[in-house]
Amino acid sequence: MSSATPSQSWNLAGLRNMYLNSSSEDGIYLGDPIAHHKTRWVPMAGVGANGHVLATPGDEEAPSPASLLAVLRITSEDNWTMPDGNWKGPCVFTKLFADVKLTCTGAQPPSGVFRGDYPHVVENLKGIQNMIAIAGWKKKGVLVEVKRGDPSGGLKVKFQHALFQRKSDDDSDAGVAESEDDDASNGVPSITNWPTFHSSARDAIAKMKDTHVLFPLPLYKQVSFESLCCKLVQPQDYYRSLSEAIVEVRFGLIH
């Protein structure tokens, strides 16, 4: 998940119109019935790269990854955005805490100008899947069936956000460590002060400071109904802020 912002209370119809008329570089709004025609799959670049990334159309040698945009309701039934991912130790899907991903699903808003766009969101994502689907193979990933009693029914959009990335040889250990120490002292989320609720996660993250970089969820909320300013949501508030919230989500896709 690239970013999520609770939808503004101001002029939502105007905001929707802006999405529909924005350039691909500013975000491809999936509520537009033909949005998937503005994307293409390209092989990942780099030595040892394996797979494809969804990109914007163009003839350039290094196409830009596509930034997809949707306005959805984050369902409380499948909201796993606790800052430690509720990791209690090695399991089938996540053996290491370093591999934890925060996950949630987005469904149709219950009302408002974006509700009618949700079927287009689903159909566009199906179209994007079909562009790279292999005959006879089951499609899986971004669209998931409702299985936990969500009243909207149908399909939901699944999002994942990786919290950690192993440091590369190009990272400056001294520079990264100094930045993280400054962040921790200023109350900014860092590996040093990242909240965990289980001892296994707490022990694991203590050993990761020198080996991994933290990428907090880029989740913002409106300061007040009267203000257009937004502030970063703290990790301990991810779950509460997202459950049943109507949010603007920007994300990319890989295969």
TACOR-V447639 format. One line per field, one symbol per residue. ss: DSSP state (a for helix, b for strand, c for the rest). Layout:
# TACOR-V447639
ss->???
This chain:
# TACOR-V447639
ss->ccbbbbcccccaaaaaaaaaaccaaacbbcccccaaaabbbbbccccccccbbbbbccccccccbccbbbbbbbcccccbccccccccccccccccaaacbbbbbbbcccccccaaaaaaaaaaaaaaaaccccccccccccbbbcccccccccbbbbbbbbcbbbccccccaaaaaaaaaaaaacccccccccccccaaaaaaaacccccbbbccccbbbbcccccccbbbccaaaaaaaacccbbbbbbccbc
